[in-house]
Amino acid sequence: MSNWNNAETTCVISVYRPKAGLAEKLNEIVRRHVPTLREEGLITDRPTTALVAADETVVEIFEWSSYEAVEQAHTNPRVAEIWKDIAEVAEITTLSTLAEANRPFAPFKPLF
């Protein structure tokens, strides 16, 4: 991940667009994601949030505890299972694909 600049911690914004008819399933999976990352010691105690865009895309924001934690997440079986589940029900995309990203004071509904 070349843009991490060896920072001690890095906040990330993850964007998941649900496949047709799978928004609720995605929401259930995302609700498990942060607690699992935290239980595995991969993210900080900084408050997290998950938001829902008008098209049901989920925006999740959290802070990795370190660059090493990012690497560890990729080999962690619990995290891998959740990432597999997300990939089955959603497309992982970018903020720039959201209509809200083109508005000042972008409105989202809270997921948690």
C-alpha positions as CSV (number, residue, x, y, z in Angstrom):
1,M,0.0,0.0,0.0
2,S,2.2,2.8,-1.3
3,N,0.2,5.7,0.0
4,W,0.5,4.9,3.7
5,N,3.7,6.9,4.3
6,N,4.6,4.7,7.2
7,A,2.1,6.5,9.4
8,E,1.7,5.1,12.9
9,T,-2.1,5.1,12.3
10,T,-4.3,5.7,9.3
11,C,-8.0,6.4,9.1
12,V,-9.6,4.8,6.2
13,I,-12.9,5.2,4.4
14,S,-14.3,2.0,2.9
15,V,-17.1,2.1,0.4
16,Y,-19.3,-0.9,-0.4
17,R,-22.1,-0.8,-3.0
18,P,-24.6,-3.7,-2.4
19,K,-25.6,-6.0,-5.2
20,A,-29.3,-5.8,-6.1
21,G,-31.5,-6.9,-3.3
22,L,-28.5,-7.5,-0.9
23,A,-28.4,-4.2,1.0
24,E,-29.7,-5.6,4.3
25,K,-27.3,-8.5,4.1
26,L,-24.4,-6.1,3.5
27,N,-25.5,-4.0,6.5
28,E,-25.5,-7.1,8.7
29,I,-22.0,-8.0,7.6
30,V,-20.7,-4.4,8.1
31,R,-22.1,-4.4,11.6
32,R,-19.7,-7.3,12.4
33,H,-16.7,-5.8,10.6
34,V,-15.5,-3.2,13.1
35,P,-16.1,-5.3,16.2
36,T,-14.0,-8.1,14.7
37,L,-11.2,-5.8,13.7
38,R,-11.2,-4.4,17.2
39,E,-11.3,-7.8,18.9
40,E,-8.3,-8.8,16.7
41,G,-6.4,-5.7,17.9
42,L,-6.2,-4.3,14.3
43,I,-7.9,-0.9,14.8
44,T,-7.7,1.8,17.4
45,D,-10.4,2.8,20.0
46,R,-11.2,5.9,18.0
47,P,-14.9,6.1,17.4
48,T,-16.0,4.5,14.1
49,T,-19.0,5.1,11.9
50,A,-20.9,3.6,9.1
51,L,-23.1,5.6,6.8
52,V,-25.6,4.8,4.1
53,A,-25.8,6.7,0.8
54,A,-29.1,7.3,-1.1
55,D,-28.3,4.3,-3.3
56,E,-27.8,2.1,-0.3
57,T,-24.0,2.1,-0.6
58,V,-22.3,1.8,2.8
59,V,-19.4,4.1,3.8
60,E,-17.4,2.8,6.8
61,I,-14.8,4.9,8.6
62,F,-12.2,3.5,11.1
63,E,-8.6,3.9,12.1
64,W,-6.0,1.1,11.7
65,S,-3.8,0.7,14.7
66,S,-0.6,0.5,12.5
67,Y,0.6,-0.3,9.0
68,E,1.5,-3.8,10.4
69,A,-2.1,-4.2,11.5
70,V,-3.2,-3.7,7.8
71,E,-0.8,-6.4,6.8
72,Q,-2.0,-8.7,9.6
73,A,-5.6,-8.2,8.6
74,H,-4.8,-9.8,5.2
75,T,-3.8,-13.0,6.9
76,N,-6.3,-13.0,9.7
77,P,-8.9,-15.8,9.2
78,R,-11.7,-14.0,11.0
79,V,-11.2,-10.8,8.9
80,A,-10.8,-12.8,5.7
81,E,-14.2,-14.4,6.3
82,I,-15.9,-11.1,6.7
83,W,-14.1,-9.7,3.6
84,K,-15.3,-12.7,1.7
85,D,-18.8,-12.1,2.8
86,I,-18.7,-8.5,1.8
87,A,-17.3,-9.4,-1.6
88,E,-20.2,-11.8,-2.1
89,V,-22.9,-9.1,-1.6
90,A,-21.2,-5.9,-2.6
91,E,-18.8,-4.2,-5.0
92,I,-15.9,-2.4,-3.2
93,T,-15.8,1.0,-4.8
94,T,-14.6,4.6,-4.1
95,L,-16.1,7.7,-2.6
96,S,-16.0,9.3,-6.0
97,T,-18.7,7.0,-7.3
98,L,-21.2,8.4,-4.8
99,A,-23.5,11.3,-5.8
100,E,-23.0,12.6,-2.3
101,A,-19.3,13.0,-2.9
102,N,-20.1,15.9,-5.3
103,R,-22.0,17.9,-2.8
104,P,-20.8,20.1,0.0
105,F,-22.1,18.8,3.4
106,A,-22.8,15.4,1.9
107,P,-25.9,13.8,3.5
108,F,-25.9,10.2,4.7
109,K,-28.0,8.1,7.0
110,P,-26.3,6.5,9.9
111,L,-25.9,2.7,9.9
112,F,-24.1,2.8,13.3
